[in-house]
C-alpha cells in the first residue's frame, strides 16, 4: 500500500512540473516570440528532485514535452500545446493536459 502511495506522489510531482513548464513556456514565448526548445533556456524554471523533463518539439506555434521520475520505472507523462505533435508528448492525446501512463 505504501508503494502505491509513493508512486502516486511521484506521478503528481511530474504532473506538477509539466504544468509549471507550460506556464514558463508562455512567459518565454512572450519574451522570445518562440517556445523554448530546451529546459535550461528557461532560467526561471526548475524541476523537482528526481524529475527529468524533456522538450521534444518547440516552434513559434507549439511545443511538446515529456517527464519522468527516477522512482517510476517505465512510466512517463506528457503534454503538448499548439500545433506540436502528440507523438512528441506520449502518452498525451489532447493538447494542454498532462497525461501519464
Secondary structure, 3 states (H helix, E strand, C coil): CHHHHHHHHHHHHHHHHHHHHHHHHHHHHHHHCCCCCCHHHCCCCCCCCCEEEEEEEECCCEEEEEEEECCCCCCCEEEEEECCCHHHHCCCCCCCCCEEC
